[in-house]
C-alpha cells in the first residue's frame, strides 16, 4: 500500500533521517551522550516489553512497508525539519531478511528480535563486539544487514566496523548511537557505515533503514559478481589448469580479491607469481587503478631507494628533476614487490614505515605524502631463514606475511600439462593451430620442469620455431627434453591426463632429425674442446636465466658469481636477461 506523505508527517513527531549515506543529517536528539533510559528506548520502538507495561505502537498487522528505495529527504517549506517522500510500497518479501545486531543491551536485542519477526525479519542479537565480529565473519550465509551500536564495552563502534571490514565482510552496516552530533555521524559514514541513527529509535524507522541496507547489500553483491566475471574474462584464461592444486589457488584468489590485506606469494621461479598479483588486482576493488611491478633484485642497490620512494630535485648528483617514485605511482592501486628477499636492509626499514603509516618521504625531501596501496610481495627464498640470518627484517616479514599464498611447481600438477600445452600452442602458434604428437607430449609430461611454466612455455616456443606443418614431434623439442629424465616417468598416465584435451594425435613415422647429428667430433681436439666449453657456458647461462625468470641477482647467486662478473659473461655470450622475464 502507498502512504500519503502528509499523513506520515502528521503521525510522526520525529524526522526520519536521510537514507542516503552520502548526505548525513544529524537528527534533533532528545537524549544526551551515553546510554539512554531503557524504558524510553522500548517505548520508542513501539513494542511491548517483557513486563507488558508499555503499549504496542502499531496494530497487530505488520506496519506499512516504506518504499525506501524511492525515498529521499526534502526540506519542508513550513517546518524546519526533514521529511521523507514515499512512492508505492514494495511487494512483500518471500524470504526473511537476516539481520545481525551487535549491542550489549541484550534485553533490547531480544525485544527487537520479537518485534521484527512479524515483519519477516530474522534478527540475531549478539552482546559482545568480539562475538559479533566472529558472527559477521563466519556466518554460513551472508547477512542482509548488520546493526552496530556505537558504544560497546572494550571496543568502540568505529573500531568494530573497521575489524568487520578487515575480515572481508561487505554487508551494509547501520550504526546506532545516543550521540546526535553531526561529527559522530560523519565519522561513522567516513568509516564505511551505510547509515547512522540516533536512539531512541522507532520501529517503522529502523525497519525502513534495514530494508534499504539489505537492498544495498544485494546490489553490492551483484556488482561484485559482475566485476568477478569481468576479471575472469581478463585473466581467468591465463590461470590454466584444473588440478587440485590450481583449484585451491583460484579459490584463494576469489577470497582475497576484495580485501586490501598484504599478500605474500611463495613459489619457485617461473610459477607465475606476478600473474597471481595481477589477478588479485584485476579482480578486486582496485581494478582500473595503477598496478606497479618492481623487481627488487634487478635494481642496483644504489638506485632502489630513489626508484621506490622517489627523490626531490637536487637530492643527489644527476637529480635534475623531482621524481615521485613507484610507491606514489601505485597510489590507490597495487604495488607488486617481486624478489622481496633481495631488498637491502636499509630500504626494508623505509618500506616498513610506508606499510605502517601509509606515508612516503622522497629522498632529499622535507615533506611526506600519504598513499593508499595494497602490497603484494613475492619471493622464492625462505624469508623465515633470512630473518634468522639477519638478512631480512623480522617486523617487515610479519607485516608482509598477513596472508601467504603458495604456488605449486609445475611438476606437482602434471595433469595440467596437456591443457597448458594446448593454451600455449593457441597463444603462440600459427593458423591452423599445430598439435603435439603423443610421443612429444609424453616427453613433456616426463620432464621435471625445474624452470616451471616459463621453461614449459619456452619449450613450446622452441617447437613452434623449428616445427613445420600441423604436427610437432619430439625432433623439434629442446635437446634436454627429447630424452626422458628417467628419474620420474609418469607418461603411463598420458592417455588419462590428455583424454579431454583433444591435442594428441598418433605419432607419425620416425623421421631423422638434423639436430640429432653432432659434427663436433669432426673437429680437432683443441678446437672441439673450446667449442664444447662455449656451448656449455651459453646453455648453462640460458638455463640459469630461465630458472630465475630473467633475474640477474638470483641467477648469479645460483651460479656462485657476483652480479658484475655474471653480467660480463652474459654480454660475452650475447644474452639479454629481459628476454627471460615473464
C-alpha positions as CSV (number, residue, x, y, z in Angstrom):
1,X,0.0,0.0,0.0
2,X,1.1,3.6,-0.6
3,X,1.5,6.1,2.2
4,X,0.4,9.7,2.0
5,X,3.4,11.9,2.9
6,X,1.1,14.3,4.7
7,X,-0.3,11.5,6.9
8,X,3.2,10.3,7.6
9,X,4.2,13.8,8.7
10,X,1.2,14.1,10.9
11,X,1.8,10.7,12.5
12,X,5.5,11.0,13.3
13,X,6.8,13.5,15.8
14,X,10.4,12.9,14.9
15,X,12.0,13.2,11.5
16,X,13.2,10.1,9.7
17,X,16.9,10.6,8.8
18,X,18.1,10.7,5.2
19,X,18.5,7.2,3.9
20,X,21.3,8.2,1.6
21,X,24.7,7.7,3.2
22,X,26.3,10.5,1.1
23,X,24.1,13.2,2.7
24,X,24.2,12.6,6.5
25,X,22.0,14.8,8.7
26,X,22.2,15.0,12.5
27,X,18.7,14.4,13.9
28,X,17.4,16.6,16.7
29,X,18.2,14.5,19.8
30,X,16.2,14.1,23.0
31,X,18.9,12.3,24.9
32,X,22.4,13.4,25.7
33,X,25.6,11.4,25.5
34,X,25.9,7.9,27.0
35,X,23.4,5.1,27.2
36,X,19.7,6.2,27.2
37,X,17.0,5.0,29.5
38,X,15.9,1.5,28.6
39,X,12.2,2.2,29.1
40,X,12.3,5.2,26.8
41,X,14.0,3.2,24.1
42,X,11.4,0.4,24.4
43,X,8.6,2.9,24.2
44,X,10.0,4.4,21.1
45,X,10.4,1.1,19.4
46,X,6.6,0.6,19.6
47,X,6.8,-2.8,21.1
48,X,5.7,-4.3,24.5
49,X,8.5,-5.1,26.9
50,X,8.5,-8.3,28.8
51,X,6.7,-6.7,31.8
52,X,3.9,-5.6,29.5
53,X,3.9,-2.0,30.8
54,X,4.1,-0.3,27.5
55,X,1.6,-0.4,24.7
56,X,2.3,-1.5,21.2
57,X,2.6,1.5,18.9
58,X,1.3,-0.3,15.9
59,X,-1.6,-2.7,15.5
60,X,-1.3,-6.5,15.2
61,X,-0.9,-6.3,11.5
62,X,2.6,-5.6,10.2
63,X,3.2,-1.9,9.7
64,X,3.1,-0.4,6.2
65,X,6.4,-1.1,4.3
66,X,8.2,2.1,3.3
67,X,9.5,2.2,-0.3
68,X,12.8,3.4,1.0
69,X,14.5,2.7,-2.4
70,X,12.5,5.7,-3.7
71,X,12.6,7.7,-0.5
72,X,14.5,11.0,-0.4
73,X,15.0,13.7,2.1
74,X,13.5,17.1,1.4
75,X,13.2,20.2,3.4
76,X,9.6,21.2,4.3
77,X,8.8,24.8,3.4
78,X,6.8,25.4,6.6
79,X,8.6,23.3,9.2
80,X,12.4,23.3,9.7
81,X,12.8,19.5,9.6
82,X,13.5,16.8,7.1
83,X,10.7,14.5,5.9
84,X,10.5,11.6,3.5
85,X,8.7,11.4,0.2
86,X,7.5,7.9,-0.4
87,X,6.4,6.2,-3.6
88,X,4.5,3.0,-3.9
89,X,5.3,0.2,-1.4
90,X,7.3,-2.8,-2.5
91,X,5.9,-6.3,-2.8
92,X,6.0,-8.4,0.3
93,X,9.2,-10.4,0.7
94,X,9.2,-14.1,0.1
95,X,12.2,-14.8,2.3
96,X,13.1,-13.4,5.7
97,X,15.8,-10.8,5.9
98,X,18.8,-11.9,8.1
99,X,20.0,-9.1,10.3
100,X,22.8,-9.2,12.9
101,X,22.5,-6.8,15.9
102,X,25.7,-6.1,17.9
103,X,24.6,-4.3,21.0
104,X,25.5,-5.0,24.7
105,X,21.9,-4.3,25.7
106,X,20.7,-7.9,25.4
107,X,17.1,-7.1,26.7
108,X,16.7,-4.6,23.9
109,X,18.1,-7.1,21.4
110,X,15.6,-9.7,22.4
111,X,12.8,-7.2,22.2
112,X,13.8,-6.2,18.7
113,X,14.0,-9.8,17.7
114,X,10.4,-10.5,18.7
115,X,9.2,-7.2,17.2
116,X,10.8,-7.7,13.8
117,X,9.8,-11.3,13.5
118,X,6.3,-10.1,12.5
119,X,7.9,-8.1,9.7
120,X,9.6,-11.2,8.2
121,X,13.0,-10.1,9.6
122,X,15.1,-12.6,11.4
123,X,17.2,-10.6,13.8
124,X,20.1,-12.2,15.7
125,X,21.3,-10.2,18.8
126,X,24.9,-10.5,20.0
127,X,26.1,-8.7,23.1
128,X,29.9,-8.6,22.8
129,X,31.8,-7.0,19.9
130,X,34.3,-9.9,19.5
131,X,31.4,-12.4,19.3
132,X,29.6,-10.0,16.9
133,X,32.7,-9.7,14.6
134,X,33.0,-13.5,14.6
135,X,29.3,-13.9,13.7
136,X,29.7,-11.5,10.9
137,X,32.8,-13.2,9.5
138,X,31.9,-16.8,10.0
139,X,28.2,-16.9,9.0
140,X,27.2,-19.8,6.8
141,X,25.0,-17.4,4.8
142,X,25.8,-13.7,4.4
143,X,23.8,-11.3,6.5
144,X,21.4,-8.9,4.7
145,X,22.3,-6.1,7.1
146,X,24.3,-5.5,10.3
147,X,23.2,-3.1,13.1
148,X,26.1,-2.0,15.2
149,X,26.0,0.0,18.4
150,X,28.4,2.9,18.7
151,X,29.1,2.4,22.4
152,X,30.3,-1.1,23.0
153,X,32.3,-2.5,26.0
154,X,36.0,-2.6,25.4
155,X,35.7,-1.6,21.7
156,X,34.0,1.5,20.2
157,X,31.8,1.1,17.2
158,X,34.2,2.6,14.7
159,X,36.9,0.1,15.7
160,X,34.4,-2.8,15.4
161,X,33.3,-1.5,12.0
162,X,37.0,-1.5,10.9
163,X,37.5,-5.0,12.1
164,X,34.4,-6.2,10.3
165,X,35.6,-4.7,7.0
166,X,39.1,-6.1,7.5
167,X,37.5,-9.5,7.9
168,X,36.2,-9.2,4.3
169,X,32.6,-8.6,5.3
170,X,30.9,-6.2,2.8
171,X,27.4,-6.3,4.3
172,X,25.8,-2.9,4.9
173,X,26.3,-1.7,8.5
174,X,23.8,0.6,10.2
175,X,25.3,2.5,13.2
176,X,23.2,3.2,16.4
177,X,24.2,5.8,19.0
178,X,22.7,8.1,21.6
179,X,25.1,10.8,20.4
180,X,23.2,13.1,17.9
181,X,26.2,15.2,16.9
182,X,27.0,15.7,13.2
183,X,30.7,14.9,13.9
184,X,29.9,11.4,15.1
185,X,27.6,10.8,12.2
186,X,30.2,11.9,9.7
187,X,32.9,9.8,11.3
188,X,30.7,6.7,11.0
189,X,29.9,7.3,7.4
190,X,33.5,8.0,6.5
191,X,34.4,4.7,8.2
192,X,32.1,2.9,5.8
193,X,28.8,2.7,7.6
194,X,25.7,2.6,5.4
195,X,23.6,4.7,7.7
196,X,23.6,6.4,11.1
197,X,20.6,6.5,13.5
198,X,20.3,8.1,17.0
199,X,18.5,6.5,19.9
200,X,15.6,6.2,20.8
201,X,14.5,4.6,17.5
202,X,11.0,4.0,16.2
203,X,10.1,0.6,14.9
204,X,8.9,1.9,11.5
205,X,12.1,4.0,11.1
206,X,14.5,1.2,11.8
207,X,12.6,-1.2,9.6
208,X,12.8,1.2,6.7
209,X,16.6,1.5,7.1
210,X,17.1,-2.2,7.4
211,X,15.2,-2.9,4.2
212,X,17.2,-0.2,2.4
213,X,20.5,-1.6,3.8
214,X,19.5,-5.1,2.7
215,X,18.7,-3.9,-0.8
216,X,22.1,-2.0,-1.0
217,X,23.9,-5.2,0.2
218,X,22.2,-7.2,-2.5
219,X,23.1,-4.6,-5.1
220,X,26.8,-4.7,-3.9
221,X,26.8,-8.4,-4.2
222,X,25.5,-8.2,-7.8
223,X,28.2,-5.6,-8.7
224,X,30.9,-7.8,-7.2
225,X,29.6,-10.7,-9.3
226,X,29.8,-8.7,-12.4
227,X,33.3,-7.5,-11.5
228,X,34.4,-11.0,-10.9
229,X,33.0,-12.1,-14.3
230,X,34.8,-9.2,-16.0
231,X,38.1,-10.1,-14.1
232,X,37.7,-13.8,-15.2
233,X,37.4,-12.6,-18.8
234,X,40.6,-10.5,-18.3
235,X,42.8,-13.0,-16.5
236,X,40.9,-16.3,-15.9
237,X,42.1,-17.8,-19.1
238,X,45.7,-17.3,-18.1
239,X,45.3,-19.4,-14.9
240,X,45.4,-22.6,-16.9
241,X,44.8,-25.9,-15.1
242,X,42.1,-27.9,-13.3
243,X,44.2,-29.8,-10.9
244,X,43.5,-29.9,-7.2
245,X,46.4,-27.5,-6.6
246,X,45.2,-25.0,-9.2
247,X,41.7,-25.1,-8.0
248,X,43.0,-24.3,-4.5
249,X,44.9,-21.3,-5.9
250,X,41.8,-20.0,-7.7
251,X,39.7,-20.4,-4.6
252,X,42.2,-18.3,-2.6
253,X,42.2,-15.6,-5.2
254,X,38.4,-15.3,-5.0
255,X,38.6,-14.9,-1.2
256,X,41.4,-12.4,-1.2
257,X,40.3,-10.3,-4.2
258,X,38.0,-7.9,-2.2
259,X,40.4,-7.5,0.7
260,X,43.2,-5.0,1.0
261,X,45.5,-7.0,3.2
262,X,49.1,-7.7,2.2
263,X,49.7,-11.0,0.5
264,X,53.0,-12.9,0.3
265,X,53.2,-15.1,-2.8
266,X,55.6,-18.0,-2.4
267,X,56.8,-20.2,-5.2
268,X,59.7,-21.3,-7.3
269,X,60.9,-19.2,-10.2
270,X,58.6,-19.5,-13.2
271,X,55.4,-20.5,-11.3
272,X,53.6,-17.2,-12.2
273,X,53.8,-15.1,-9.1
274,X,53.4,-11.8,-11.0
275,X,50.4,-13.3,-12.8
276,X,48.8,-14.1,-9.4
277,X,49.5,-10.5,-8.3
278,X,47.8,-9.1,-11.4
279,X,44.8,-11.4,-10.9
280,X,44.4,-10.1,-7.3
281,X,44.5,-6.6,-8.6
282,X,42.2,-7.1,-11.6
283,X,39.5,-8.9,-9.6
284,X,39.2,-6.6,-6.7
285,X,38.0,-3.0,-6.0
286,X,41.4,-1.6,-7.1
287,X,40.8,-2.8,-10.6
288,X,41.3,0.0,-13.1
289,X,43.8,1.7,-10.7
290,X,47.6,1.5,-11.2
291,X,49.4,-1.8,-11.0
292,X,53.1,-1.2,-10.5
293,X,55.5,-4.1,-10.5
294,X,59.0,-3.8,-9.0
295,X,61.8,-6.4,-9.4
296,X,63.8,-5.7,-6.2
297,X,66.6,-7.9,-7.4
298,X,67.0,-6.2,-10.7
299,X,67.5,-2.7,-9.4
300,X,71.1,-1.8,-8.2
301,X,71.4,-1.1,-4.5
302,X,72.4,2.5,-5.1
303,X,69.2,3.2,-7.1
304,X,66.5,1.2,-5.4
305,X,65.8,3.9,-2.8
306,X,65.1,6.5,-5.4
307,X,63.1,4.1,-7.6
308,X,60.8,3.1,-4.8
309,X,60.4,6.3,-2.8
310,X,61.2,9.0,-5.4
311,X,63.5,11.9,-4.9
312,X,63.4,15.7,-4.8
313,X,65.2,17.9,-7.2
314,X,68.9,18.2,-6.3
315,X,68.8,15.3,-3.8
316,X,71.9,13.8,-5.4
317,X,74.2,14.3,-8.4
318,X,72.1,14.0,-11.5
319,X,68.7,14.6,-9.8
320,X,67.8,17.5,-12.1
321,X,64.1,16.9,-11.7
322,X,61.9,15.6,-8.9
323,X,60.5,12.0,-9.3
324,X,57.5,10.6,-7.4
325,X,58.7,7.0,-7.2
326,X,57.0,3.7,-7.8
327,X,55.1,3.7,-4.5
328,X,53.4,7.0,-5.2
329,X,52.7,5.8,-8.8
330,X,50.8,2.9,-7.3
331,X,48.7,5.1,-5.0
332,X,45.1,3.7,-4.7
333,X,46.3,0.7,-6.7
334,X,48.6,-2.3,-6.1
335,X,52.3,-2.4,-5.6
336,X,53.9,-5.8,-6.6
337,X,57.3,-6.3,-5.0
338,X,59.0,-9.2,-6.7
339,X,62.1,-10.8,-5.2
340,X,61.4,-9.0,-1.9
341,X,64.1,-11.1,-0.3
342,X,66.8,-9.3,-2.3
343,X,65.9,-5.9,-0.9
344,X,68.7,-4.2,1.0
345,X,68.2,-3.9,4.8
346,X,68.3,-0.1,4.7
347,X,65.4,0.0,2.2
348,X,63.4,-2.5,4.2
349,X,63.2,-0.1,7.1
350,X,61.8,2.7,4.9
351,X,59.3,0.3,3.3
352,X,58.1,-0.8,6.7
353,X,57.1,2.8,7.5
354,X,55.1,3.0,4.3
355,X,53.2,-0.1,5.3
356,X,52.7,1.0,8.9
357,X,52.0,4.7,8.4
358,X,50.8,4.9,4.8
359,X,53.2,7.8,4.0
360,X,56.3,8.3,1.8
361,X,59.1,10.7,2.1
362,X,61.2,11.1,-1.1
363,X,65.0,11.0,-1.0
364,X,66.1,14.5,-0.1
365,X,62.5,15.6,0.6
366,X,61.2,17.5,3.6
367,X,57.5,16.6,3.3
368,X,55.7,13.3,3.4
369,X,52.9,12.2,1.2
370,X,50.0,9.9,2.2
371,X,49.5,6.9,0.0
372,X,47.0,4.1,-0.2
373,X,48.5,1.0,-1.7
374,X,47.9,-2.7,-1.5
375,X,51.2,-4.5,-1.3
376,X,51.7,-8.0,-2.9
377,X,55.2,-9.4,-2.3
378,X,56.7,-12.4,-3.9
379,X,59.8,-14.5,-3.3
380,X,61.3,-17.9,-3.9
381,X,63.6,-17.8,-0.9
382,X,62.9,-18.8,2.7
383,X,62.2,-15.5,4.3
384,X,62.0,-17.1,7.8
385,X,65.5,-18.4,7.3
386,X,66.6,-15.0,6.0
387,X,65.2,-13.4,9.2
388,X,67.2,-15.8,11.4
389,X,70.3,-15.0,9.4
390,X,69.6,-11.2,9.9
391,X,69.3,-10.7,6.1
392,X,65.6,-9.7,6.4
393,X,63.8,-7.6,9.0
394,X,61.5,-9.6,11.2
395,X,59.0,-6.8,11.6
396,X,58.8,-6.3,7.9
397,X,58.3,-10.1,7.4
398,X,55.3,-10.2,9.7
399,X,53.9,-7.0,8.1
400,X,54.1,-8.6,4.6
401,X,53.1,-12.1,5.8
402,X,49.5,-11.3,6.6
403,X,48.3,-13.9,4.1
404,X,50.5,-16.5,2.4
405,X,49.6,-17.8,-1.0
406,X,51.8,-20.7,-2.0
407,X,52.0,-21.6,-5.7
408,X,52.6,-25.3,-6.7
409,X,55.6,-26.1,-9.0
410,X,54.7,-27.5,-12.4
411,X,56.0,-31.0,-11.6
412,X,53.3,-31.1,-8.8
413,X,50.5,-30.6,-11.3
414,X,51.4,-32.7,-14.3
415,X,47.8,-33.4,-15.1
416,X,47.6,-29.7,-16.2
417,X,50.3,-30.2,-18.9
418,X,48.1,-31.2,-21.8
419,X,45.8,-28.2,-21.1
420,X,48.8,-25.9,-20.7
421,X,50.4,-27.1,-23.9
422,X,47.2,-26.5,-25.8
423,X,47.0,-23.0,-24.4
424,X,50.5,-22.0,-25.5
425,X,50.0,-23.6,-28.9
426,X,47.0,-21.4,-29.4
427,X,48.7,-18.3,-28.0
428,X,51.9,-18.5,-30.0
429,X,51.1,-20.8,-32.9
430,X,50.0,-20.1,-36.4
431,X,46.8,-21.0,-38.1
432,X,45.7,-23.7,-38.2
433,X,46.9,-24.4,-34.6
434,X,49.6,-27.0,-34.6
435,X,49.2,-30.1,-32.4
436,X,51.7,-32.3,-30.5
437,X,52.1,-35.9,-31.2
438,X,51.5,-38.4,-28.4
439,X,55.3,-39.1,-28.4
440,X,56.1,-35.4,-28.0
441,X,53.5,-34.9,-25.2
442,X,54.9,-37.9,-23.5
443,X,58.4,-36.3,-23.4
444,X,56.8,-33.1,-21.9
445,X,55.0,-35.0,-19.2
446,X,58.1,-36.9,-18.2
447,X,60.3,-33.8,-17.9
448,X,60.7,-32.4,-14.3
449,X,60.5,-28.7,-15.4
450,X,62.8,-27.1,-12.9
451,X,62.0,-23.8,-14.6
452,X,58.3,-24.4,-14.2
453,X,55.8,-22.6,-16.5
454,X,58.4,-20.3,-18.0
455,X,60.6,-23.2,-19.1
456,X,57.5,-25.0,-20.4
457,X,56.4,-22.0,-22.5
458,X,60.0,-21.7,-23.9
459,X,59.9,-25.4,-24.9
460,X,56.6,-24.8,-26.8
461,X,58.1,-21.8,-28.5
462,X,61.2,-23.8,-29.5
463,X,58.9,-26.5,-31.0
464,X,56.9,-23.9,-32.9
465,X,60.0,-22.2,-34.3
466,X,61.5,-25.4,-35.6
467,X,58.4,-27.3,-36.5
468,X,56.8,-27.4,-39.9
469,X,53.2,-28.5,-40.6
470,X,50.4,-29.2,-38.2
471,X,52.2,-31.9,-36.2
472,X,55.0,-31.3,-33.8
473,X,57.1,-34.4,-32.8
474,X,60.0,-34.9,-30.5
475,X,62.6,-33.8,-33.0
476,X,61.5,-30.1,-32.6
477,X,61.6,-30.2,-28.8
478,X,64.7,-28.7,-26.9
479,X,67.5,-31.3,-26.6
480,X,67.2,-31.5,-22.8
481,X,63.6,-32.7,-23.2
482,X,63.9,-35.1,-26.1
483,X,65.3,-37.8,-23.8
484,X,63.2,-38.6,-20.7
485,X,64.6,-37.7,-17.4
486,X,64.5,-41.3,-16.2
487,X,64.2,-40.2,-12.6
488,X,60.5,-39.9,-12.8
489,X,58.3,-41.3,-15.6
490,X,54.6,-40.5,-15.5
491,X,53.8,-40.8,-19.2
492,X,52.0,-44.1,-18.5
493,X,49.1,-41.8,-17.3
494,X,49.2,-39.8,-20.5
495,X,46.0,-41.2,-22.1
496,X,44.0,-40.4,-19.0
497,X,45.6,-37.0,-18.5
498,X,45.1,-35.8,-22.0
499,X,41.9,-37.6,-23.0
500,X,39.8,-34.4,-22.8
501,X,42.4,-32.1,-24.4
502,X,42.0,-33.3,-28.0
503,X,45.6,-32.2,-28.6
504,X,47.1,-35.6,-29.1
505,X,47.5,-37.3,-32.5
506,X,49.0,-40.6,-33.4
507,X,52.8,-40.4,-33.8
508,X,54.0,-40.1,-37.5
509,X,56.6,-42.5,-38.9
510,X,60.0,-41.9,-37.4
511,X,62.0,-39.2,-39.1
512,X,65.7,-38.3,-39.0
513,X,66.3,-35.0,-37.1
514,X,69.1,-32.8,-38.4
515,X,69.6,-31.6,-34.8
516,X,70.5,-35.2,-33.8
517,X,73.7,-35.0,-35.9
518,X,76.5,-33.5,-33.8
519,X,79.5,-32.6,-36.0
520,X,81.8,-31.7,-33.0
521,X,83.7,-34.9,-33.3
522,X,84.9,-33.9,-36.8
523,X,87.0,-31.0,-35.3
524,X,90.5,-31.1,-33.9
525,X,90.6,-31.8,-30.1
526,X,91.6,-28.3,-29.0
527,X,89.0,-26.6,-31.2
528,X,86.3,-29.1,-30.3
529,X,87.1,-28.7,-26.6
530,X,86.8,-24.9,-26.8
531,X,83.6,-25.1,-28.8
532,X,82.1,-27.5,-26.3
533,X,83.0,-25.2,-23.4
534,X,81.5,-22.2,-25.1
535,X,78.3,-24.1,-25.9
536,X,78.1,-25.5,-22.4
537,X,78.6,-22.0,-20.9
538,X,75.9,-20.5,-23.0
539,X,73.4,-23.3,-22.3
540,X,74.2,-23.0,-18.6
541,X,73.6,-19.3,-18.6
542,X,70.3,-19.7,-20.6
543,X,69.1,-22.3,-18.1
544,X,70.1,-20.2,-15.1
545,X,68.1,-17.2,-16.6
546,X,65.1,-19.4,-17.3
547,X,65.1,-20.7,-13.8
548,X,65.4,-17.2,-12.4
549,X,62.8,-15.6,-14.8
550,X,65.5,-13.2,-16.0
551,X,66.6,-12.1,-12.6
552,X,70.3,-11.4,-12.7
553,X,70.5,-11.3,-8.9
554,X,69.0,-14.8,-8.5
555,X,70.8,-16.4,-11.5
556,X,74.2,-15.0,-10.3
557,X,73.6,-16.3,-6.8
558,X,72.8,-19.7,-8.2
559,X,75.9,-19.7,-10.3
560,X,78.1,-18.6,-7.4
561,X,79.2,-15.4,-9.1
562,X,78.8,-11.7,-8.2
563,X,76.4,-9.7,-10.3
564,X,79.1,-7.6,-12.1
565,X,81.0,-10.7,-13.4
566,X,77.8,-12.5,-14.2
567,X,76.6,-9.6,-16.4
568,X,80.0,-9.6,-18.2
569,X,79.6,-13.3,-19.0
570,X,76.1,-12.6,-20.3
571,X,77.3,-9.9,-22.6
572,X,80.1,-12.1,-23.9
573,X,77.5,-14.7,-24.8
574,X,75.1,-12.2,-26.3
575,X,72.3,-13.0,-23.7
576,X,69.7,-10.4,-22.7
577,X,68.2,-11.1,-19.3
578,X,65.0,-9.2,-20.1
579,X,64.0,-11.8,-22.7
580,X,63.7,-14.4,-20.0
581,X,61.3,-12.4,-17.8
582,X,57.6,-13.3,-17.6
